[in-house]
Amino acid sequence: MSRIDDLLSRMTLDEKIGQLVMQALGAGTIVTGPGAATDSSVDDVRQGRIGSILNLVGRDRILALQKIAVEETRLGIPLLVGLDVIHGYLTDAPVPLAETAAFRPDLWEETARMAAEEAAEDGVHLTFAPMLDLARDPRWGRMVEGPGEDPYVGRVMAAAKTAGFQGRDLTDPLSIGATAKHFVAYGAVNAGREYASVEVSDRTLHEFYLPAFKAAVDAGTVAIMPAFHDIAGRPMSGDKALLTGLVRDTWGFDGIYVSDYDAIGELVAHGVAADMAEAAAIGLEAGMDIDMMSAAYREGLKPAIERGLVSVDLLDATVRRVLAVKERLGLFDNPYARGTIAVARPRQERRALVRAVGAASCVLLKNDDAVLPLAPTGGRIALIGPFATTKREMIGAWYGLGDREEAVTIEAGVRAGFPHREVVVVEGVSGLGTETDGIAEAVAAAGEADLVLLAVGEAAELSGEAASRVRPGFTGRQAELVSAVIATGKPVVILLVCGRPLIETEAFAAAAAVLVIWHPGSEGGAAVAEVLSGRRPPSGKLPVSWPSHLGQVPIFYAQRNTGRPYAEGEFFVTKYVDASNEPLYPFGYGLSYTTFELGEPIVEATRFKPGETVNVTVRLANTGPVSADTTVFLFSHDCVASTARPILELKRFQTVTLAAGEETFLHFDLEPADFECLGPDLVPRAEPGDFVLSVGFSADRRLVKTVRVTLGD
Ligand code: BGC
């Protein structure tokens, strides 16, 4: 008899239910949702009423609880320990949206690996990451946690992060399980308002939102977390068709669904369950394995079984999956492995990694008169703005244990990076406050300097969960600070601290340069200084379209042509009468200190048959003065199809380093699946006809270079 069969045959109903309950308990718990995290006690662990815990930090506390589970419960089943290890545990990489801007899957994987090691050392088994919610609307604060707007990028991110967290062997004590979240289309909440309902077509769901989750399943993710919202009245925690029908039965997902915080219990608030017993029954029927923090399974599952709403067979099948994951993670054989193993990677190496990623994530939007890079010697620099000195803004949302005290501020980075320049620091205003008294001092400092670095943007707590904004722009009184400093006439370099595009079109127009630094991580200030000095030229590319006006959102590059495509000077075409359709900066945009040139794309043959690969080659040259990285994107357009296709769909990207004057040829292999679209029945198929393949440095359609290929027999 297998271990799991044996255990199941000996478990009481309460013990079975306990395996599906995930609770936060005890001192040292991070609070990430509403309600008391303390209505459970250690005794619940001892009695087998809790099978997993979340958000507890500190190896001693975790190991102590694990010891109780293993040695004092009747069956000795180990606990599963989950935590939000989102962009780091001790050593924080930039926030996920920023990291995406690096377009470096190798780094995406490496930072996840490092986070897994640090978390595992502290006793964590499972992270609630990666967050794979694509987002087209910067009002939504959780855009910061995801991979931006593109489904292909989402897929690559899913694979890289899952591989990084889980490693090659999940029983390796330095590997932790991944949780692909939040399933699915959470980024589409109405009007960008957190937790709101979602309206999304089946096509958009399948083409746009689901593929990243499919990629996570293909990469072997241990868990998936369904989101809080409902799609057209179907809350995700009760969506049997998607959770079980599609993901389990069709895709072959063999891991566990971990609910979002209280989400099964919230089926009552949604209005689809009358009480906790009904909520529990709906959740279990849908396929939800673990109930995080609600009373549904804890209090409702037993009555649900007694009332005949769900069967014990279904409960058994669910418990079996949870035990299987514990087994997959090696917890039965070595419950204390994580928490007692030390990370071999030296601290210096970890800091160097997040510094490199921090620098690679910076996106240069504007650089008039080559004001950047800054020379090592020269006149005085005024570093102005509330985020010049704050550690919190370097780290951003979801910092795990992230040692904020060790975060390198912009001030520290700039002072260390420019030892031969005088640097004067004035905050001017705070990130959120209403005081404006400090603006005069900031203006005076600007007036006496040769150049101003303006560290402004969005306070860290204003992006992330429950942080939707109707005006995604400078917070507090920063807008006044920015105007006053710009009015001095000194060259101003905006260092934009943010977790989403901030719509500050006028300020950007008035500044000499704009460098988006996001929340750049533990080594943030040092990374930014390296970019400013040119030690690492900027190479980040926007993972989202950057709106010029709030009225343009939701905004994304993969638009369809429409029946009345925009044409200059025409009236009855798709347009706004008071602004351009185009974003301020397109997806993929980002300047460098050098210039790159792309040749025409070349294909071996312009006709190809179903099942054949298409190879695209393009010459890339660094025509400027310095060695730098850049990213080349390859898009495809299916010209005539049974359903109108977007004009650009990303199929590949490559990030390469080229020395000044160097040139190379990039090769892209497009597989048969790259030419498929979903037919009217939502089944993938390749439809014969023409495809336009475009290569470019961004999704700016005016600048891409194209070649037409034909799929035929
Ligand atoms: C968030 C999740 C997170 C969970 C546990 C929830 O509020 O939506 O992303 O994993 O809390 O902390």
Boltz pocket constraint, residues with backbone or C-beta under 6 A from the ligand:
constraints:
  - pocket:
      binder: B
      contacts: [[A, 32], [A, 33], [A, 54], [A, 55], [A, 84], [A, 128], [A, 181], [A, 260], [A, 261], [A, 465]]
      max_distance: 6.0
